Amino acid sequence: MTMPAATRPLRVGMIGIGTVGAGTFRVLARNQATIAGRAGRGIEVVVVAARNLARAAGVVGTGVALTNDPMQVATHPEVDVVVEAAGGTGPAREWLLAAMAAGKHVVTANKALLAVHGNELFAAARAHGVALAYEGAVAVSIPIIKALREGLTANRIEWVAGIINGTTNFILTKMRDEGLGFAEALAQAQALGYAEADPAFDIEGVDAAHKVTLLAANAFGMPVRFADAQVEGITALQGLDVACAEQLGYRIKLLGVARKRDNGGVELRVQPALVPATHLLAHVNGSMNGILVKGDAAGVTMYYGAGAGSEQTASAVIADLVDVARLDGTNAAQRVPHLGFHAHAVDDTIAVLPRAAVHTRHYLRVPVHAAQDIEAVGAWLAAQQVPVAQVALATDKALPPGSGPQVLVLTDAVAQATVDLAVHALAAHKAVAGPVTSLRVEMLDS
């Protein structure tokens, strides 16, 4: 006699048993009674695909079938839900499409896969009437996807902004607290395992862009538009600017920002930016993540937690599995939609604004020949239609030995195009002694 779906365990097939997969297996085993009590049924891993079967056997022990073919897991007749924990954007796409075509629900923490192929994968999930859950793809331990899709569902979201890459936040914290240069701080991050041997996705802002793209889709009811995101990392950031920002009462953080403008366009961007030192987000240090959401009804809410880690990611993956376990007997149209809005309400006409059209405050650092050139810099910027709010000289404490005088400028909100033209013109001014540095300033309703 076949046990009813609602009472038999949810059967999980897992592709990949590395950091995320192993953490998921451990937490499921350790907290099985608690998880079953919340899900209304048990959750059991029944088959795992892994490249190294001997290593996989050491993690899962006996009682779990092993294979080196992910497609066997994706189409396995005894599997209800497939957890993709292998990463990458090529084969993983094929595994997920095959699993959904076979009627399997899917859970993944693969933000790159969803940022690049999300529109196709979400459409396939709808076509096959299955769930595609991905809480672990953004800020792992922080339930930010659930907050946007469920907790804040009454709100018209105005903006989402945050520190969503732990590696770069660790590096920036080291640069500020210990006065390290970027290269030295990166080396420490690699030595401690916070950064990969090839850290490009993190330090160039790509990882954060994957995540903010998913946040924007859930916040604004738009398709996934990763290709349109403006992405700037921290590889060019100088310790001098970290110190000068501190002098002015700010700290530099790599932020992912998604902001809905009154004209209907969306800013979708990642960049190092100055945040007021008194702001809560300025105190998110080390490898931690912090995200702010501004809703018209709720106001500003903040979410804080670990942005990486084996069991931290497992916490989010298992939360998705619990949601899937509760789905039996529900009509697909009545479920929480994949991107927070039902398909007919997703607006594919929402445009991502070009870089030149982004309006923010700005920080400029202008190297000059002499301290008295400060007046010339301020006057020149005003002539270029840049709304100057504050002009100061960098103090000796902020300057490394041998540095010439530096004029520090904070502007009011202005279009990026205006700032770019002014910086280009300022570089040719006779008072200016070197390249001008420009960074955005985000007040975040402080």
C-alpha positions in Angstrom: 0.0 0.0 0.0 1.4 3.4 -1.0 1.7 5.9 1.8 -0.1 9.2 1.2 2.3 12.0 0.0 1.4 14.1 3.0 2.5 11.5 5.5 5.5 9.9 3.8 8.8 11.7 4.0 9.8 14.2 1.3 12.4 12.4 -0.8 15.4 14.5 -1.7 17.9 13.9 -4.5 21.1 16.0 -4.1 23.5 17.0 -6.9 26.8 17.9 -5.3 28.0 17.0 -1.8 30.6 19.7 -1.2 30.4 22.6 1.2 26.7 23.3 0.7 25.6 19.7 0.1 27.5 18.4 3.1 26.2 21.1 5.4 22.6 20.4 4.2 23.0 16.7 4.9 24.4 17.3 8.4 21.7 19.8 9.5 18.9 17.6 8.1 20.3 14.7 10.1 21.0 16.6 13.3 17.7 18.5 13.4 15.4 15.9 11.8 12.7 15.9 14.5 12.5 19.7 14.6 12.4 20.0 10.9 9.7 17.3 10.5 7.7 19.0 13.2 7.7 22.2 11.2 7.3 20.6 7.8 4.5 18.2 8.8 6.5 15.3 7.4 10.1 13.9 7.4 12.7 15.1 4.9 15.1 12.4 3.7 18.0 12.4 1.3 17.7 9.2 -0.8 20.2 9.7 -3.6 23.3 11.9 -4.1 25.4 12.6 -7.3 29.0 13.3 -6.7 32.3 13.3 -8.6 34.1 11.6 -5.8 32.0 8.7 -4.6 34.3 7.7 -1.8 34.3 11.1 -0.3 30.5 11.3 -0.7 30.1 7.9 1.1 32.1 9.4 4.0 29.6 12.2 4.3 26.3 10.4 3.9 27.2 6.9 5.2 25.0 4.0 4.3 21.4 4.1 3.3 21.8 6.8 0.6 22.3 5.8 -3.0 25.3 7.3 -4.8 25.9 8.0 -8.4 28.4 10.0 -10.5 25.6 10.9 -13.0 23.6 14.1 -12.0 21.0 13.3 -14.6 20.1 10.1 -12.7 19.3 12.2 -9.7 17.4 14.8 -11.8 15.1 12.1 -13.3 15.1 9.6 -10.4 11.6 8.1 -10.0 11.9 8.0 -6.2 12.8 11.7 -5.9 10.3 14.4 -5.1 12.7 17.4 -5.0 16.2 18.0 -6.4 18.7 20.1 -4.5 21.3 21.5 -6.8 24.5 22.1 -4.8 27.1 21.8 -7.5 27.3 25.3 -8.8 28.1 26.7 -12.3 25.8 27.9 -15.0 26.2 25.3 -17.7 25.4 21.7 -16.7 23.4 22.9 -13.7 20.9 24.5 -16.1 20.4 21.2 -17.9 20.0 19.3 -14.7 17.3 21.7 -13.4 15.4 21.7 -16.7 15.4 17.9 -16.7 14.3 17.7 -13.1 11.4 20.1 -13.7 10.4 18.3 -16.9 10.2 15.1 -14.8 7.9 16.9 -12.3 10.4 17.4 -9.6 10.6 20.5 -7.4 14.0 22.2 -7.4 16.0 23.9 -4.6 19.2 25.7 -5.4 21.6 28.3 -3.8 23.2 28.9 -7.2 22.9 32.7 -7.6 24.9 32.8 -10.8 22.7 30.2 -12.5 19.5 32.1 -11.6 21.0 35.5 -12.6 22.1 34.2 -16.0 19.3 31.7 -16.8 16.6 32.6 -14.2 13.9 33.8 -16.6 14.1 30.5 -18.6 14.2 28.4 -15.4 11.3 30.2 -13.7 9.2 29.9 -16.9 10.0 26.1 -17.0 8.9 25.8 -13.3 5.6 27.5 -14.1 5.1 25.4 -17.2 5.6 22.1 -15.2 3.7 23.3 -12.1 6.7 22.8 -9.8 8.5 25.0 -7.2 11.9 26.5 -7.9 13.2 27.8 -4.5 16.4 29.7 -3.9 16.5 31.4 -0.5 20.2 30.3 -0.1 21.2 32.2 -3.3 21.2 35.6 -1.6 22.8 36.4 1.7 22.5 32.7 2.8 21.5 32.8 6.5 19.3 35.9 6.0 15.7 35.1 4.8 15.6 38.1 2.6 13.8 36.4 -0.4 11.0 35.3 2.0 10.9 38.8 3.5 10.4 40.4 0.1 7.9 37.8 -1.2 5.9 37.3 2.0 6.7 39.5 5.0 6.6 42.8 3.0 4.0 41.7 0.4 1.7 44.7 1.3 4.4 47.2 0.4 5.4 49.1 -2.7 9.1 48.6 -2.4 11.1 51.8 -3.1 14.6 50.4 -2.8 16.8 47.6 -1.6 20.4 48.1 -0.7 23.0 46.2 1.2 26.3 44.5 1.8 25.7 41.1 0.1 29.3 39.8 -0.4 31.2 38.7 2.6 34.6 38.5 1.0 34.7 42.2 -0.1 33.2 43.3 3.3 36.0 41.4 5.1 38.6 43.1 2.9 37.1 46.6 3.4 37.0 46.0 7.1 40.7 45.1 7.2 41.6 48.2 5.1 39.7 50.5 7.5 40.6 48.9 10.8 44.2 47.9 10.2 45.2 50.4 7.4 46.0 47.6 5.0 46.2 48.1 1.2 43.8 46.2 -1.0 46.3 43.5 -2.0 47.4 42.7 1.5 43.8 42.6 2.8 42.9 40.2 -0.1 45.8 38.0 0.8 44.5 37.7 4.3 41.0 36.9 3.1 42.4 34.1 0.9 44.6 32.7 3.8 41.5 32.5 6.0 39.3 30.9 3.4 37.0 33.9 2.8 38.2 34.4 -0.7 38.9 31.8 -3.4 42.3 31.4 -5.1 40.6 33.2 -8.0 38.6 35.9 -6.2 37.4 37.7 -9.4 33.7 37.2 -9.0 33.8 38.6 -5.5 36.2 41.5 -5.8 34.9 42.7 -9.2 31.4 42.8 -7.8 29.9 40.1 -10.0 28.7 37.9 -7.1 26.9 40.9 -5.6 25.4 41.8 -8.9 23.9 38.2 -9.2 22.3 38.7 -5.9 21.0 42.2 -6.3 19.5 41.2 -9.6 17.4 38.6 -7.8 16.4 41.1 -5.1 15.3 43.6 -7.7 13.1 41.1 -9.5 11.3 40.2 -6.2 11.1 43.8 -5.0 9.7 45.4 -8.2 7.9 42.7 -10.2 10.4 42.7 -13.0 12.2 40.0 -14.9 15.8 39.0 -14.0 18.0 41.6 -15.7 21.5 40.7 -14.7 22.9 41.7 -18.1 21.8 45.3 -17.5 23.3 45.7 -14.1 26.1 48.2 -13.6 29.0 46.5 -11.8 32.0 48.0 -10.2 34.2 46.1 -7.7 36.8 47.2 -5.2 40.0 46.3 -7.1 40.8 50.0 -7.8 39.9 51.2 -4.3 42.8 52.9 -2.5 43.5 52.9 1.3 43.8 56.6 1.0 40.1 56.9 0.1 39.1 54.7 3.0 41.0 57.0 5.4 39.6 60.2 3.7 36.1 58.8 4.0 36.7 58.2 7.7 37.8 61.8 8.1 34.5 63.0 6.6 32.4 60.8 8.8 31.8 57.9 6.4 32.9 54.3 5.7 33.2 52.6 2.4 31.2 49.5 1.7 30.6 47.5 -1.5 26.8 48.0 -2.0 24.3 46.3 -4.1 21.5 48.8 -4.9 18.2 48.4 -6.6 16.0 51.5 -6.6 12.7 52.2 -8.3 12.6 55.8 -9.7 9.5 57.9 -10.1 9.8 57.6 -13.9 9.3 53.8 -13.6 12.9 53.0 -14.3 15.1 51.0 -11.9 18.7 51.6 -10.8 20.4 48.2 -10.7 24.0 48.6 -9.6 27.0 47.4 -7.5 29.7 49.8 -6.4 31.9 50.8 -3.5 30.1 53.7 -1.8 30.4 56.0 1.2 27.9 55.3 4.0 27.5 57.6 7.0 29.6 56.2 9.9 26.6 56.5 12.2 24.4 54.3 9.9 23.8 50.7 11.1 25.0 49.4 7.7 28.4 51.0 8.4 28.8 48.7 11.3 28.3 45.5 9.3 31.9 44.3 9.5 34.0 41.2 8.6 32.3 38.7 6.4 28.8 39.5 7.6 26.0 40.7 5.4 23.4 43.4 6.0 20.4 44.4 3.8 18.0 47.3 4.0 14.6 47.4 2.4 12.5 50.6 2.1 8.7 49.9 1.8 6.1 52.6 1.6 4.1 51.1 4.5 6.8 49.3 6.6 9.5 52.0 6.2 13.1 50.9 6.4 13.7 47.3 7.6 17.1 45.8 8.1 18.3 42.2 7.9 21.7 41.0 9.2 23.5 37.7 9.3 26.2 35.5 7.9 26.7 35.8 4.2 28.6 32.5 3.7 29.2 29.2 5.3 28.3 25.6 5.0 25.6 25.2 7.6 24.5 28.9 7.2 23.7 28.1 3.6 22.1 24.8 4.7 19.8 26.7 6.9 18.3 28.5 3.9 18.3 25.4 1.7 16.4 23.4 4.3 13.9 26.3 4.8 13.1 25.9 1.1 12.8 22.1 1.5 10.3 22.7 4.3 8.3 25.0 2.1 8.3 22.3 -0.6 7.2 19.7 1.9 4.1 21.8 2.7 3.0 22.0 -1.0 1.3 18.7 -1.5 -2.4 19.3 -2.4 -1.9 22.9 -3.2 -2.8 24.3 -6.6 0.3 25.8 -8.3 -1.6 29.1 -8.9 -2.1 29.5 -5.1 1.6 29.1 -4.2 4.0 31.9 -3.3 5.2 33.0 -6.8 8.8 32.4 -7.7 9.7 36.1 -8.0 7.2 37.5 -5.6 4.6 38.4 -8.3 2.4 36.1 -10.3 3.5 35.7 -13.9 0.7 37.9 -15.3 1.8 40.8 -13.0 5.5 40.7 -13.9 6.2 43.9 -15.9 8.8 43.2 -18.6 8.7 46.8 -19.7 10.5 48.0 -16.6 13.8 49.4 -17.8 17.2 49.4 -16.0 18.4 53.0 -16.1 21.8 53.6 -17.7 24.7 54.6 -15.5 24.6 58.2 -16.7 21.1 58.6 -15.4 21.7 57.4 -11.8 21.3 60.3 -9.3 23.3 60.1 -6.0 25.5 62.2 -3.8 29.2 61.9 -4.6 32.6 62.0 -3.0 35.5 63.4 -5.0 39.2 63.3 -4.0 41.2 65.8 -6.0 45.0 65.9 -5.7 46.3 69.5 -6.0 49.6 71.2 -6.1 49.0 73.4 -3.1 46.5 73.6 -0.3 45.3 77.0 -1.4 44.0 75.4 -4.6 41.0 74.2 -2.6 39.1 77.4 -3.6 39.8 76.8 -7.3 38.5 73.2 -7.1 35.2 74.3 -5.4 34.6 77.1 -7.9 35.4 74.9 -10.9 32.9 72.2 -9.8 30.2 74.8 -9.2 30.8 76.1 -12.7 30.3 72.6 -14.0 26.8 72.5 -12.4 28.0 70.1 -9.6 26.1 71.0 -6.4 28.9 71.1 -3.9 27.8 70.5 -0.3 31.2 70.3 1.5 34.9 71.0 0.6 37.8 70.1 2.9 41.5 69.3 2.8 42.6 65.8 3.8 44.3 65.9 7.2 47.8 64.7 7.7 46.3 61.7 9.6 44.5 60.5 6.5 47.4 61.0 4.1 50.2 58.4 3.7 53.8 59.7 3.8 54.8 61.6 0.8 51.3 62.5 -0.4 50.6 65.9 -1.7 47.6 67.9 -0.6 44.2 66.4 -1.4 40.9 68.3 -1.7 37.9 66.3 -0.5 34.5 67.2 -1.9 31.0 65.9 -1.0 28.1 66.8 -3.4 24.4 66.9 -3.1 22.4 64.5 -5.4 23.4 64.9 -9.0 23.3 62.8 -12.2 26.3 60.6 -12.8 26.6 62.1 -16.3 27.2 65.6 -14.8 29.8 64.2 -12.4 31.6 62.3 -15.1 31.9 65.4 -17.3 33.1 67.5 -14.3 35.7 65.0 -13.3 37.0 64.8 -16.9 37.2 68.6 -17.1 38.7 68.9 -13.7 41.6 66.6 -14.6 42.8 69.2 -17.1 42.7 72.1 -14.5 46.1 73.6 -13.8 45.6 73.3 -10.0 45.0 69.5 -10.2 48.1 67.3 -9.7 46.8 63.8 -10.6 43.8 61.6 -11.3 40.5 62.6 -9.6 38.8 59.8 -7.6 35.0 59.7 -7.6 32.8 57.4 -5.5 29.1 57.5 -4.8 27.6 58.4 -1.4 24.5 56.5 -0.1 22.7 58.1 2.8 20.2 55.2 2.9 17.6 57.3 4.7 20.0 57.9 7.6 
